[in-house]
């Protein structure tokens, strides 16, 4: 008797979980991510083309492109629009430079009420910190491996 009641309760719970769990359409989500990431890339390409048309060399145009994309990302984050865009576009908002700028700006905005040092200073890299740490470490390991292979004459 007790087992039947327990199983019935478990089944009710499973039905409830199925009911409240949102379902996602993978194809639609991939299309949204493609459009969102593509939008950032088109903006970047527009900035590069504009820079080259105005007489900048390729390197200077690239610098302006990076600068303006970071500025755009931080402004969208500051006006709470990046989160809405991320909700729509999902992984498409992780285009490296804009996603990274958002991951630094969002904690800074969130924790500014805790002060300059203990808020912004301590929390600004909570999201981006691991990316920086493991990126630098991986670069070091790969560089060490390359150096060893070069010493051995394999490269």
N, C-alpha and C positions, 0 to 999 in steps of 0.2 A: 504494500500500500504506500509506504513511504517512498520507495524507489519510483513508483509510477508518478507520484506527485512531483518528485524532484525532476524526473525526465520531462514531465509536462511543463514545468516551470522553465527548464533549460530550453525547450523547444519554443516556448513563448518568447524567451529572451532572444534566441537566434532569429526568430521572425521579426522582432522589433529592430534588431541590429540591421537586418537586410532592408527593412523599411526606411530607416533613417540614414543609412550609408549612401552618400551620393554616388551615382553611377557616372562614369566618364566615358565619352566616346573618343577612343584613341586617335582615330583619323582626324576628327575635328580639332582635337588638342594639338596634333602635329601640324595641321594647317595653320592654326593660330600662332604657334611658335615660329613657323616658317615666315609668316607675314610680319610678325613683330620683329624678329631678328633681321629679316630682310629690310624692314623700314629703317632700322638703325644703320644698316650697311649702305642703303641708298643715300641716307643723309650724309654719311661719311664720304661716300664717293662724290656726292655733290660738292662737299667742302673741298675735297682734293682737286676736283676739276676747276672749281672757282679759284683756288689758290694758284693753280698753274696758268689759268687764263689771265690772272692779274700780274703775272710775271715772277711769281715765287718759283724757286727750284723745287724739285720733288721732295727733298728732305724738309724744307721749310713748310711746304704744303702739308706734309704728313704731320708735322708738329702742330700746326694750326688745327688740323683735323682732330688729333688726339685731344688737344686743349678744349676745343669747342664741344666735342662729344662728352668729355668729362663734365664740363660746365652744364650742358643740357641735362645730363643725368642727375647732377646735384640739384639743379633747379626743379626738375620733376620730383625728386625725392623731397625737397623742402616744401613744395606745394602739395605734397601727398598725392601726386598723380602717378608716380612710378609704381606704387603699390597697386593701384587700380590697373595700370598697364600690365603689371606682372600677373595679376589675377586673370586677365584676359589672355595674355600671350605666353604665360608659363615660362618654359625654358628659353623661349626666344628673347627674353629680357636679360639673359645671361651672356649676351655678346660681350666678350671679355672686358673691354674698357668701360662700357657703361654699367655692366653688372658689378664690376669691381668698385667703381666710383659710388654706386648705390650702397654697396656693402660697407663702405667707410662712412658715408654721409648719414645713413639711417641710424646707427647707434649714437653718433654725435648729436643728432637732433633729439633722439629719444632720451638720452641721459644728460642733456644740458641743464636740466633743473637741479641736478645733484652737484653742480659747480664745475668750474674749469678743470680742476685737478682730479678730484675723485669721480666726477661725472664723465666729462668728455675725455680727459687725459687717460683715465684708466679703462674706459669702455669703448673707445673709438675703433679699436682693432679686434673686437670680440668675434666678428664674422670674418674679417679679412686677415686677421693674424695667423690663423692656421694655414691659410693659402700662402701667405708670404713665407712663413716658417718652412713648410714642406717644399715649397718651390725653390727656396734658396738651398735647402739641404739636398734636394734631388739634383740641383745644378752642380753642387759641390761633388756629390758622389759620381755623377756622370763625367765631370771634369777630371776627377781623380782617375777614373777608369780610362778615359782618353789619354791622360798623361802616362799611365802605366803601359798602355798599348803602344804608345809612341816610343817609350823607352825601350820596349822589347822589339821594336822595328816592325810591328804589325801594321802600323799606319804610316 
